[in-house]
Every structure is written in structure tokens, then in C-alpha cells.
Amino acid sequence: MIRRVLVAAALALTALAVIPSVPAQARACKIDYACYTAYYSDASHTTQVGGKSESCSGNVTTWGVRSGYLTFSESPC
């Protein structure tokens, strides 16, 4: 019984280690707000590698790549 539990735990840990991580998702932009998300190459936030701009009229513009290192800003319209 204990052996089965250990094998199951080992398989679960292996699966988590093998599955690639996905970039963090920026939170949703509120209605009547303009929002900007900046994506950076690492935790130091020195090199921006992508961005997403959401205007008050609902237009969305993206460029570059998404990463797990981001900042999010919003301002009312």
C-alpha cells in the first residue's frame, strides 16, 4: 500500500516537472479603463520583450512575446 502511494507521488512530481510552464496571464482590463501590460525577459524588469495595450474604445494591440515577468497598469477613461 505504501509502495503504491510512493509510486503515485513520484509520478505526479515527474509530471509536474515535465509539463512546461505557461506565461502568466495579465488580469482583465476593467470596463471604462485603458490598460497596459508590459512583459519583461526576467525578474529584474530591465528588458521589455512584449506588451499589450487596451484602449478605452476596446481596441487591443499586442507586440513581442509574453513572459512570466510582467507589470500591469490601468487608468480610467
Secondary structure, 3 states (H helix, E strand, C coil): CHHHHHHHHHHHHHHHHHCCCCCCCCCCCCCCEEEEEEEECCCCCCCEEEEEEECCCCCEEEEECCCCEEEEEEEEC
